[in-house]
């Protein structure tokens, strides 16, 4: 399932820009042409079963820090910044100053999303054949624009114990927790992938 040659997936790790400034200096740049890996990965994202999708996402994060809008576009072309828009628009330095001033006035740790805490990218109309995911949210670090937390909101919670067992069979160096029986959290040093039920989903 996984690509052995990470060069073919370098589009996933393309350089990120923040208010016109490159903040990710370790990535490989855009690769729009020259291979079909984008299309192949898109098909995996859209057509694989849920367990294989999670394993694919773990593999993507283990290879490096994915560009959030490149990853978003594999799920759907409908994605947007829903919190932290001012941060994404005006840049890191202004966000830092706003956060420092806000915390000076109201206390450390109380800064809201638009005051320098984080950016949230939301993906809706997720294009999955199984229609198992209603939306995706990414909590993005303002320091380097990496994805800290990737939330997968599902229409129906799968058997989390079985999911945990299947993922652990393919990866032996990640932590997986089941929280209160209704949330699965995959943790590594630089990211988390969280599976939880979408309480706001549309029902018949």
Backbone bond lengths (Angstrom), bond angles and torsions (degrees), N, CA, C in turn:
res aa  C-N    CA-C-N  psi(-1)  N-CA   C-N-CA  omega(-1)  CA-C   N-CA-C  phi
1 X - - - 1.452 - - 1.528 111.57 -
2 X 1.325 117.13 -35.13 1.450 120.22 -172.83 1.519 111.70 -92.01
3 X 1.323 115.85 149.33 1.459 121.42 176.89 1.522 109.44 -80.97
4 X 1.319 116.85 127.96 1.458 120.13 179.63 1.521 111.84 -77.73
5 X 1.322 116.75 -33.14 1.454 121.11 -178.18 1.520 109.73 -92.39
6 X 1.345 117.37 101.91 1.460 120.79 -176.48 1.518 111.92 -65.72
7 X 1.345 117.76 -19.28 1.465 120.37 177.11 1.518 111.40 -59.43
8 X 1.324 116.29 -30.99 1.455 120.22 -178.57 1.528 112.00 -72.73
9 X 1.319 115.63 -14.28 1.463 119.34 -179.92 1.523 112.12 -112.20
10 X 1.306 116.98 19.94 1.462 118.04 -174.98 1.519 113.11 -66.07
11 X 1.345 118.07 -18.82 1.465 120.09 176.36 1.528 110.63 -61.26
12 X 1.339 116.78 -29.28 1.463 120.62 -179.76 1.519 112.41 -67.26
13 X 1.314 116.23 -23.15 1.468 121.30 -174.25 1.527 111.17 -115.24
14 X 1.327 115.93 29.15 1.456 121.11 -177.18 1.526 110.94 -64.94
15 X 1.318 116.59 158.42 1.458 122.03 -176.01 1.520 111.12 -64.58
16 X 1.317 114.63 139.52 1.454 121.21 179.64 1.522 110.29 -99.55
17 X 1.304 115.33 144.74 1.464 121.88 -179.43 1.523 109.16 -115.86
18 X 1.323 115.63 138.59 1.455 121.91 -179.93 1.518 107.59 -128.25
19 X 1.322 117.18 108.65 1.469 122.06 -178.18 1.529 110.45 51.90
20 X 1.342 115.23 41.86 1.453 120.64 176.20 1.506 115.33 86.18
21 X 1.335 118.83 1.13 1.459 122.34 -177.16 1.522 109.37 -115.50
22 X 1.333 117.12 132.79 1.456 120.99 176.49 1.527 108.50 -71.12
23 X 1.330 116.54 125.68 1.460 119.08 179.32 1.521 111.96 -110.69
24 X 1.296 118.02 -15.60 1.464 122.08 179.57 1.522 107.70 -108.05
25 X 1.323 116.46 98.93 1.467 120.03 -174.83 1.522 112.86 -92.54
26 X 1.326 117.12 -2.98 1.456 119.53 -176.70 1.517 113.60 -100.08
27 X 1.324 118.07 -4.82 1.463 119.84 -176.01 1.522 111.32 -85.21
28 X 1.312 115.36 173.65 1.458 121.05 -167.25 1.519 115.08 -97.46
29 X 1.308 118.43 -7.05 1.460 119.86 -178.86 1.513 112.09 91.05
30 X 1.319 116.39 172.34 1.459 121.52 -175.68 1.531 111.41 -74.91
31 X 1.305 114.24 149.77 1.452 120.66 176.77 1.522 107.47 -143.32
32 X 1.327 116.00 79.20 1.453 120.47 -176.80 1.526 112.12 -79.62
33 X 1.324 117.26 -23.98 1.453 120.54 -175.15 1.521 109.76 -126.18
34 X 1.325 115.50 165.09 1.453 119.64 169.59 1.513 114.98 106.68
35 X 1.349 118.95 -18.50 1.457 119.95 173.98 1.518 109.25 -153.57
36 X 1.314 115.33 167.71 1.459 121.23 -176.10 1.525 111.31 -104.17
37 X 1.328 117.13 16.27 1.459 119.37 -175.10 1.529 112.09 -65.38
38 X 1.320 117.40 -33.69 1.463 119.59 177.74 1.530 110.24 -60.40
39 X 1.342 116.40 -46.81 1.454 120.29 179.02 1.515 112.38 -64.72
40 X 1.342 116.21 -41.43 1.459 119.69 179.39 1.519 111.37 -64.38
41 X 1.331 116.10 -42.97 1.453 119.67 179.97 1.522 110.26 -67.13
42 X 1.333 116.84 -38.19 1.455 120.16 176.35 1.516 111.80 -59.27
43 X 1.326 116.89 -40.33 1.464 120.11 178.54 1.532 111.56 -66.59
44 X 1.329 116.17 -38.87 1.468 119.51 177.29 1.526 109.87 -62.23
45 X 1.319 116.49 -45.47 1.466 121.33 -179.49 1.526 110.76 -60.67
46 X 1.324 116.87 -39.90 1.463 120.93 -174.18 1.524 113.40 -84.74
47 X 1.344 117.65 -31.23 1.462 120.26 -168.63 1.522 115.15 -110.43
48 X 1.326 118.56 -15.15 1.463 119.91 -176.17 1.521 111.02 -72.71
49 X 1.335 115.75 160.30 1.461 118.26 173.29 1.530 108.78 -72.94
50 X 1.327 116.36 170.35 1.463 120.12 -170.82 1.523 112.25 -63.92
51 X 1.322 117.74 -40.77 1.465 120.50 179.86 1.519 110.87 -62.40
52 X 1.334 117.22 -45.97 1.466 120.16 179.48 1.526 111.24 -64.67
53 X 1.335 117.42 -34.63 1.458 120.48 176.57 1.525 110.83 -61.53
54 X 1.327 116.95 -47.19 1.464 120.32 179.95 1.527 110.71 -61.41
55 X 1.322 116.22 -43.22 1.465 119.73 179.12 1.521 111.22 -63.38
56 X 1.320 116.67 -37.60 1.472 120.59 177.19 1.519 110.48 -63.48
57 X 1.325 117.06 -42.35 1.462 120.74 179.01 1.524 111.49 -64.95
58 X 1.329 116.84 -41.18 1.467 120.05 176.32 1.524 109.94 -59.63
59 X 1.325 116.24 -44.14 1.463 120.93 179.38 1.533 110.85 -61.12
60 X 1.324 116.87 -42.73 1.467 121.00 179.20 1.522 110.64 -59.25
61 X 1.326 117.10 -45.66 1.468 120.40 -179.24 1.521 112.07 -70.53
62 X 1.324 117.29 -32.29 1.465 119.42 178.31 1.528 111.50 -68.17
63 X 1.326 117.22 -26.57 1.461 121.27 179.55 1.526 112.33 -78.92
64 X 1.336 117.38 -18.34 1.462 120.21 -179.25 1.519 110.68 159.17
65 X 1.319 115.76 -172.10 1.459 121.06 -179.52 1.528 108.85 -94.72
66 X 1.336 117.66 108.18 1.464 119.22 -175.96 1.525 112.19 -71.77
67 X 1.307 115.10 148.39 1.455 123.47 173.25 1.529 107.30 -69.17
68 X 1.327 117.14 125.61 1.464 118.95 -170.67 1.521 113.62 -65.91
69 X 1.333 118.17 -34.05 1.468 116.04 -179.64 1.522 111.57 -80.66
70 X 1.327 118.91 -25.42 1.467 120.16 172.26 1.526 110.28 -66.94
71 X 1.332 116.60 -43.11 1.466 120.03 178.99 1.529 110.50 -66.92
72 X 1.327 116.51 -41.19 1.468 120.41 179.08 1.515 111.75 -58.53
73 X 1.326 115.98 -43.25 1.466 120.10 -174.22 1.520 112.60 -67.44
74 X 1.324 117.99 -18.60 1.461 120.26 176.11 1.526 111.32 -72.07
75 X 1.320 116.97 -25.55 1.462 121.88 179.49 1.520 112.72 -90.74
76 X 1.323 116.57 -35.47 1.455 120.52 -176.53 1.522 108.56 -172.50
77 X 1.326 115.99 152.97 1.461 119.68 174.36 1.524 111.09 -85.46
78 X 1.323 116.84 -3.54 1.459 120.28 178.04 1.522 109.01 -100.29
79 X 1.316 116.19 92.69 1.456 121.15 175.40 1.515 108.03 -142.14
80 X 1.323 115.90 150.56 1.454 119.68 -175.70 1.523 110.58 -157.06
81 X 1.323 114.81 160.40 1.451 121.04 172.82 1.525 107.27 -81.29
82 X 1.325 117.14 116.52 1.461 120.26 -176.98 1.528 112.50 -105.50
83 X 1.322 117.72 -17.65 1.460 121.99 172.32 1.521 107.53 -141.13
84 X 1.326 114.97 146.28 1.454 118.67 -178.11 1.513 113.09 81.20
85 X 1.328 116.57 20.95 1.466 119.27 -178.63 1.531 111.72 -59.66
86 X 1.324 116.79 -39.93 1.466 119.43 -179.88 1.520 111.36 -63.85
87 X 1.334 114.96 -36.11 1.471 119.15 177.29 1.520 109.77 -63.32
88 X 1.325 116.00 -48.54 1.460 119.73 -177.39 1.525 111.24 -65.79
89 X 1.322 116.63 -27.77 1.463 119.57 -177.67 1.525 112.67 -83.34
90 X 1.335 116.99 -43.03 1.464 120.05 -171.71 1.523 114.38 -98.52
91 X 1.328 117.71 -13.53 1.445 119.18 172.19 1.514 115.24 102.51
92 X 1.307 114.03 172.80 1.451 123.01 -169.53 1.519 112.94 -70.22
93 X 1.332 118.18 -44.14 1.463 120.29 -175.38 1.520 111.13 -63.65
94 X 1.317 116.60 -44.07 1.468 119.85 177.76 1.519 110.43 -63.70
95 X 1.326 116.41 -39.83 1.468 120.45 178.95 1.519 110.66 -62.35
96 X 1.333 117.08 -42.30 1.466 120.55 178.75 1.522 111.19 -61.20
97 X 1.322 116.12 -45.11 1.462 120.16 -179.45 1.520 111.39 -63.70
98 X 1.335 116.06 -41.30 1.457 120.06 178.34 1.533 110.68 -63.31
99 X 1.329 115.42 -41.91 1.454 119.37 -179.43 1.521 111.12 -64.79
100 X 1.336 117.22 -44.89 1.467 120.96 179.98 1.528 111.38 -61.67
101 X 1.330 116.05 -43.02 1.464 119.62 179.94 1.527 111.19 -66.98
102 X 1.316 116.52 -41.83 1.464 120.60 179.91 1.523 110.45 -62.45
103 X 1.349 116.44 -45.04 1.458 120.13 -178.39 1.521 111.59 -71.52
104 X 1.323 117.67 -28.48 1.467 120.51 175.29 1.528 109.87 -64.77
105 X 1.316 115.96 -37.02 1.459 120.84 -177.00 1.525 113.34 -83.80
106 X 1.345 116.73 -36.93 1.455 119.58 -169.47 1.536 114.36 -119.79
107 X 1.319 117.52 -2.59 1.456 119.83 177.25 1.515 113.19 109.07
108 X 1.311 115.68 144.96 1.464 121.34 -177.46 1.516 110.32 -64.34
109 X 1.316 115.47 136.35 1.451 121.48 178.31 1.513 114.45 87.99
110 X 1.328 116.80 -0.08 1.462 120.09 -177.43 1.516 113.63 -100.12
111 X 1.322 117.29 6.34 1.464 119.72 -179.24 1.520 110.07 -67.60
112 X 1.323 115.81 134.81 1.455 120.61 177.02 1.510 111.34 -80.30
113 X 1.334 117.00 177.45 1.453 121.72 -175.54 1.526 112.31 -57.40
114 X 1.319 116.76 -42.74 1.460 119.20 -176.58 1.515 112.52 -85.12
115 X 1.332 117.24 5.50 1.452 121.01 177.42 1.521 111.64 -109.58
116 X 1.301 117.51 22.60 1.452 120.10 172.25 1.497 116.08 103.93
117 X 1.335 118.12 14.03 1.447 120.52 -176.64 1.521 111.74 -84.44
118 X 1.326 116.52 -56.57 1.454 120.24 -179.56 1.524 109.22 -164.13
119 X 1.303 114.76 168.41 1.460 122.73 171.85 1.528 106.44 -111.89
120 X 1.325 117.01 140.03 1.456 120.30 175.71 1.523 109.14 -119.31
121 X 1.322 115.20 122.99 1.461 121.96 174.59 1.528 107.52 -103.37
122 X 1.335 115.96 130.07 1.464 120.59 179.94 1.521 110.12 -115.06
123 X 1.323 115.29 135.66 1.460 122.74 176.37 1.520 107.56 -112.27
124 X 1.326 116.32 122.34 1.447 120.78 177.92 1.529 109.26 -119.76
125 X 1.335 115.52 171.16 1.472 120.08 -174.82 1.528 110.73 52.59
126 X 1.337 114.95 49.64 1.464 121.14 -177.80 1.527 109.10 -61.44
127 X 1.332 115.73 127.64 1.464 121.54 -176.21 1.521 109.93 -90.30
128 X 1.326 114.56 87.26 1.459 121.34 178.18 1.516 108.38 -126.86
129 X 1.320 116.81 132.53 1.447 120.74 -179.64 1.518 112.40 -58.42
130 X 1.338 116.72 -37.00 1.464 120.71 -178.68 1.530 112.42 -81.30
131 X 1.315 117.62 -8.48 1.469 122.55 -179.32 1.532 111.32 50.14
132 X 1.326 114.78 42.06 1.462 120.26 -177.05 1.524 113.12 -92.71
133 X 1.330 117.56 -18.86 1.464 121.17 -178.21 1.524 108.90 -111.92
134 X 1.323 116.44 124.94 1.464 120.25 -178.76 1.524 111.80 -86.95
135 X 1.320 117.21 -34.81 1.462 120.77 177.47 1.517 109.41 -162.64
136 X 1.323 114.92 165.36 1.461 122.31 178.35 1.516 107.58 -131.59
137 X 1.333 116.41 139.63 1.459 120.41 173.66 1.518 109.21 -128.38
138 X 1.327 115.38 143.00 1.456 122.07 179.18 1.518 108.86 -123.41
139 X 1.328 116.58 121.85 1.457 121.49 171.33 1.519 107.68 -86.82
140 X 1.325 116.10 119.55 1.468 121.57 -170.51 1.520 109.85 -113.39
141 X 1.313 116.04 128.15 1.459 123.53 -179.39 1.526 110.20 -70.02
142 X 1.332 117.46 127.93 1.463 118.99 -178.47 1.520 112.35 -74.15
143 X 1.333 118.17 -17.31 1.463 119.93 -178.30 1.524 111.76 -70.69
144 X 1.312 116.92 -38.12 1.465 119.48 -175.72 1.528 112.98 -138.57
145 X 1.330 116.99 4.19 1.459 123.31 179.89 1.525 113.63 63.14
146 X 1.332 118.11 21.61 1.458 119.54 175.54 1.524 109.59 -81.82
147 X 1.322 115.93 156.83 1.465 121.78 177.13 1.526 108.12 -80.72
148 X 1.331 116.12 114.90 1.463 119.88 175.09 1.525 111.10 -80.47
149 X 1.330 115.92 -49.67 1.458 121.49 -177.53 1.525 109.56 -129.97
150 X 1.318 115.76 132.22 1.463 122.30 175.50 1.527 107.33 -114.24
151 X 1.332 116.20 112.54 1.466 122.11 -178.80 1.525 109.81 -99.18
152 X 1.319 116.23 126.52 1.455 122.48 174.27 1.523 107.50 -109.42
153 X 1.336 116.86 107.14 1.459 121.90 179.40 1.527 108.10 -88.87
154 X 1.327 115.72 115.72 1.462 120.30 -175.88 1.524 110.54 -102.39
155 X 1.319 115.17 153.96 1.459 120.51 179.03 1.519 111.59 -72.74
156 X 1.321 115.55 -30.09 1.468 120.55 178.71 1.512 108.54 -147.19
157 X 1.319 116.55 129.53 1.458 120.69 -178.46 1.526 110.18 -66.31
158 X 1.325 117.93 126.21 1.472 119.81 176.15 1.527 110.14 -76.16
159 X 1.299 116.72 178.74 1.465 121.29 173.97 1.525 107.24 -68.87
160 X 1.333 116.68 103.64 1.470 120.60 -172.37 1.521 112.17 -70.28
161 X 1.316 117.61 -32.64 1.469 119.71 177.87 1.525 110.70 -65.78
162 X 1.326 116.20 -41.87 1.468 120.03 177.34 1.529 110.52 -66.33
163 X 1.336 116.53 -41.50 1.464 120.33 177.84 1.522 110.60 -61.03
164 X 1.320 117.06 -45.26 1.468 122.03 178.90 1.526 110.90 -59.21
165 X 1.323 116.93 -45.04 1.468 121.32 -179.68 1.525 111.30 -62.38
166 X 1.328 116.73 -42.78 1.466 120.69 -178.75 1.528 111.92 -67.21
167 X 1.327 117.28 -37.97 1.464 120.10 178.85 1.520 110.37 -69.65
168 X 1.335 116.60 -42.56 1.465 120.65 -179.47 1.520 111.64 -64.99
169 X 1.328 117.50 -24.63 1.464 120.45 177.89 1.527 111.27 -69.37
170 X 1.340 117.01 -22.17 1.469 120.81 -177.79 1.522 113.04 -104.07
171 X 1.332 117.14 -22.15 1.463 121.29 -179.92 1.526 108.74 -134.03
172 X 1.331 115.91 124.69 1.458 118.82 -178.03 1.528 112.62 -107.84
173 X 1.333 117.51 9.62 1.457 119.74 -175.10 1.525 112.55 -126.86
174 X 1.337 116.89 28.26 1.461 120.64 175.87 1.522 109.04 -128.15
175 X 1.327 116.15 157.12 1.460 121.50 177.75 1.524 109.18 -100.07
176 X 1.324 116.31 135.40 1.456 121.32 177.68 1.526 108.53 -129.32
177 X 1.316 116.04 125.02 1.462 121.69 178.34 1.519 109.43 -119.81
178 X 1.323 115.80 147.83 1.461 121.69 170.87 1.516 106.66 -110.74
179 X 1.331 116.37 117.45 1.451 122.42 -173.58 1.526 110.27 -99.68
180 X 1.339 116.98 113.75 1.469 123.32 177.74 1.536 112.66 56.71
181 X 1.314 116.74 21.95 1.449 120.68 175.18 1.518 115.65 75.23
182 X 1.346 117.24 0.82 1.469 118.31 -177.81 1.519 113.44 -132.61
183 X 1.319 116.62 14.15 1.459 120.17 178.98 1.523 108.76 -149.70
184 X 1.326 116.25 129.15 1.461 121.38 177.40 1.517 108.83 -108.82
185 X 1.331 116.79 129.83 1.459 122.27 -176.71 1.525 109.16 -123.00
186 X 1.317 116.08 118.55 1.461 122.82 174.91 1.522 107.01 -100.20
187 X 1.327 116.95 123.48 1.458 120.99 -173.77 1.523 111.07 -122.45
188 X 1.313 114.63 137.32 1.454 122.09 169.10 1.516 106.81 -133.54
189 X 1.317 118.37 -176.62 1.460 120.50 -175.58 1.518 112.67 -65.96
190 X 1.323 117.79 -29.42 1.463 119.99 -171.28 1.520 114.69 -115.26
191 X 1.325 118.85 -2.92 1.469 119.45 -175.40 1.522 110.65 -160.12
192 X 1.333 115.59 166.95 1.460 122.62 169.24 1.527 108.35 -135.08
193 X 1.331 116.27 142.92 1.465 122.91 170.34 1.521 106.26 -115.60
194 X 1.327 116.51 124.05 1.460 121.31 -172.34 1.527 109.59 -122.82
195 X 1.314 116.19 124.84 1.456 122.58 177.62 1.523 107.50 -105.90
196 X 1.330 117.12 124.18 1.458 120.85 179.85 1.521 110.11 -150.63
197 X 1.311 114.85 160.13 1.466 119.50 -178.63 1.519 110.34 -77.45
198 X 1.314 115.90 139.95 1.457 121.69 177.60 1.529 108.26 -83.62
199 X 1.327 116.26 106.08 1.461 119.91 -177.53 1.523 111.84 -72.62
200 X 1.320 117.34 -15.21 1.464 121.01 -179.39 1.531 112.72 -101.95
201 X 1.332 116.67 14.80 1.461 119.99 -176.70 1.522 110.22 -66.77
202 X 1.295 114.71 156.38 1.466 120.31 175.72 1.523 109.05 -76.52
203 X 1.315 117.01 135.75 1.461 121.17 177.79 1.517 109.74 -124.07
204 X 1.327 115.30 155.95 1.471 119.90 179.52 1.528 110.69 -75.45
